[in-house]
Amino acid sequence: NWEDENTGDNGCANDVAKEILKLKKENISGLILDLRYNGGGSIDEAVELTGVFIDAGPVQQIKTRSEEKIITLKDVNRGTIYDGPLLVLVNGYSASASEIVAGALQDYHRALIVGSPTYGKATGQIVLPLDTTVDLEKYNGQQQAANYLKITTDKLYRINGTTAQFTGIKPDIILPDFLEADPQRESDDPHALKPTTIDANKYYMPYPPLPVSTLQSLAKQDADTIKFFKQLETYIHQYKIMNAPADVSLYWKEALADYQSDSLETTFDTAHYTRFYSVANNAYDLERLKTDSSSQYINESFINYLSRDAYVKISYDLLASMAK
């Protein structure tokens, strides 16, 4: 509940830090942060979450319509919660605050970013009431009105001076994704703001570069052996052909034949690949699950899902290479 100032340390960054401490007790040698389908949230939480993995320093830059000076958001806490090998999974639904985290960790060379390009939203909005009786100087965002207007007031920039707006975060390792069949990103909006650049933050000091080219080769070899990705590429190709503008015959037999030939491959092989890992809970969660049967069922379903996730399989192999 990060919007309530009276709740204390109740945001996602604090929650993630607690989970990492549990894992560190079991001597983990690598960590995957899965930001797929994460539409974002609080900018402050994104900055704090980034700070879990980096030493103190700038994380994000903001240009507002009311100020000439660039505002820099910083991780002010010295040290890290986790400083081992790190991989971040993203896709086209990773947006806003998720893109802040992925972009900052990529700029610092702190994490390998894997997946498909993110959504591409790097702007800030304010919602104002269309009510002349409201004093905007005292407006706290809670006052009721019959109608509202959302206005873009801020542009967000990475610490290297570029922006995720419109283009998204481009992963270090790009993998095919279902969303590529019918992309719905910020750039698909005809009125989306185009990307601009500013100067890089002069206090931004990245870590040594990751061996991205070597890891790209490893990921390609891995993906070529996983049937799921070949089936997915076929599906994306067929989907685009089916949805491309085309003439439709008015003759019933011809139209029916076209319809039957447009069937998509909808079954995917997510099990037949070699895995050198198992999916399990940490010791703390195992004890907690013993007392809650409904949570046990959800947990087992999620473990089964992760066990068959080809993206997790490739991420594991990449992380294992990084941890050597």
N, C-alpha and C positions, 0 to 999 in steps of 0.2 A: 504494500500500500504506500507507494512512494510519494503520492500526492498529499498525504497527511503528515504534517511536520511533527505531530505529537506521537507518532508510532515508533520513533527511534530507528534503529538499523533494520529496516524491514523491506529493503529493496532487493533486486535480483543480484546485484554485485555482492552483497553480503551473503546471500544464500549460496551463490556459487563458491565463494571463498570457504564457507563451512563444508561444502561437499568435497572440495579439493583437499581440505585438511583431513577428512576421513580417508580419502584415497592415498594421501601421502603416508598415513600410518601403515598402509599395506605396501609401501615402497613401489609405487607406480613408476614406470620408466618412460611414459609418454602420455599425452592427453589429447583427446579429440573434443573440440567445442563445436557442437552441432547447432548452427544458426539457420538451417533450412526452414522455410515457412515461417520465419520469425519476422513479423511486420514492424518491429521496433517498439518505441515507447519513450521513455525519459532520456533526454540528452545527458543529464547529469549522471544517470545510472550507467549509460554507455561509457562515459569518461571513467567512472569508478571501476567498472568491469575491466576496461583496458588496463587500469592501474594495478589490477591483480597480477598481471603478467609482465609489466615493465617497471623499471625504476622511475623515479619522479621525472616529469617532463611534459611538454605540450602534447595534447592529444587531438584537438580540433580547433579550427579557426572559424569565426562567425563574422559576417559583414551584415550590418543592419541598415535599414533605410533611414534611420534617425541619427546615425553616427558615422563620421568619416573613418575613425580609427578602427582597425581590426581587433576584435575581441578574441583572446586566446583562452581556451579551456584547458586546464592542466591537471595532471595527476600530481598532487602535492605531497603524497605519502612516499617517503623513501623506502626502498626495498620492494620485494615482490612476495606474493603468496606462493606462486609456482614459477620456477625458472627453468624447467626441463623442456624437452622437445614438445612442440605444440602444433596442432593442425586444426584449421577452422573449415567446416563444411558450410557452403552457401548455395543458394539457387535463386531463381527469378523472383521468389516471394520473400527473400531476405531484403528488408527495406529499412530506410531511415536510421534509427539508432543501431540496428544490426550492421548497417553499412559503415557507421562510424567505428564500431569495434573492429570489423574486418579490415577496413581501410587503414586504421592506425596501426594494427598489428602487422599489416603488410608493409607499411612505410618504415616501421622500425626493424623490419626483417626478423620480427619476433615469432611469426607463425607462417606456416605454409597454408595458403588459401586454396581450397579444392572445391570444384563443383562447376556451376554455370554462372554467367554474369548476373549480378544482383539487380534489383528493381530499378534503381536510379533516382531515388528521392533524397535530395539534399537541400531542402528548403524548410523554413520554419513559418508557421502560420499563427495568427491570433483570431479568435472568434469574438466578434463585437455584436452587441444587441442593436437592432434597428429600432431604437426607442429614444426620442429626444429628451425624455425625463431622466435618463441614466447619465450620471456624472462619470465620464471616462477617466478622470483623474483618480477617482476612488473605486473604479470598477475592478472587482476581484475575480471575474470570470464565473461567478455563481448566480448573479442576478437574473431573474426570469424576464423574458420578453416574448412578444408574439413571433418575432422573426429575427434571424441572425445573419451576419455576413462574415465569411471567412476571408481574411486578407493575408497574402504572403508578405512577410516583413523581413525575413532573414534569408541569407544564403550561407550554406555550410561548406567549408573547404577543408580538405585534408592538410596535414602539417607540411606536406611537400608543395602546397600551393594549388594543386588540382582539386577537382570536385567529383563526387559520385553522381551529381545531378545529371540526369538524362542518360549518361553512359553506364552508370553503375560501377561496381567494383569488378574488375576483370581478374578472375582467379589465376594463380600461378599454374595450376593444373586444371585444364578445362575438360570436363566430362559431359557427354550428351545427357539431356534431361527431357522429361516429358513436356515441360513448359516450352521447349523449342518448337514443338508442333504448332502451338497457337500462342505465341508470346503476347503478354499483356503487361508491358513495362511502362515506366514513365515516358519513355521516348515514343510510345505509340499514341500518346495524347497530343493532338494537333496544337494545343495551346501550352504545352510544357515549356518551361524556361530552358533555353539552351545553355550549355556549360561555358563557364568563363574561368580564368585562372587569376591568382594573386601571387605575391612573393611567398616563397617557402619561409617557415618560421626559422629564424636564425639560431634559436636555441635547440633545435631538433637535431639529436645525435643518434643515428641509427646504429643497431648492432651489426656485426659482420654479416655479409650476405649469405643466404642459404644456398645450398647446391641445387638450385632450381632445375637447371638443364639435365643433371643426372637423374633427379626425381621425376622429371617429365618423361624421360626414356623408360624408367621403371613403370610409371603409370600406364604408358602406352602398351608395354609388353603385357602388363596385367589385364588391361581392358580387352586386348586382342584375344585373350584366353577365356574371357567370361562371355558366355552365350547371351546373357541378358542385354549387354550393350549392343551386340549385333542386331538382336531383335528390336531393340529400341530405335536404332538408326533406321531400320526398315519401316517401323511404325511411323516415325516422324516424316519420312519421305512419302509414304502412302497418304498420310493425313494431309500433307500440303498439296498433293496432286488432287485429292478428292475435293478440297476446299478452294481450289483455284477457280476463277471465273471460267465458265464453259457453257456452250450451247446445250440445251436439253431437247431431246427429240420429242415431238408430239405424237409419235407412233407408239402405242402401248408396248408392243413387243420389244422395240428398241430401247425404250425408257426402262423397262424391266430388266433387260440384259445389262444396261449400264449400271443400274442399281445393284444388281447381284455381283457385278465385277468390282464394285467399290467397297467390298468387305475388308475391314481392317484386321490385322493381326493383333489380337487382344490378350493372348496368353504369353506370359513371359517366364522364362526359366530363371528362377532366383535361387535355386538350390545346388545345381551341379557345378560347383567349382571347389577347388581345394582350399580349405581354411586351416590355418595353423593356430587358431585361437578358439576359445569358448567364451560365451557371454554369461556373466555371473554378477551377483550383487556384492557390494562390500559388506564386511562383517556387521557393521552397525545396522544397515538396512535389513539384513537377514534376520536379525533379532526383532526388529520392528514389525516385519511382515508376519511373524509367527502369531501375532495377536489379531490380525485383520484378514479374514478370508476373502473379502471383496478386493482388497489391495493385492492379495496373492494372485488372484485371477488376472487382474490388469497387468501385474508384473510379469507373469508367465507369457501373456500375449505380447508384451513389449519385447521380452527377451527373444521370443520366436521371430518377431519382426526384425530385430537387429541382426539376428543370426542369418537372415536371408537377404540382408541389405547389401547389394553389390557395391554401393558407394562406401559403406563402412569397411567392406573387405579391402578395397583399394586403399582407403585411408589407413587401415591397420598396417598394410604392407609398407606404405610410405613412411609411416611413423616408426615402424621397426627399423627401417633403413636409417632414419634420422637419429635414432637412439643408439646406434652402434658406436 
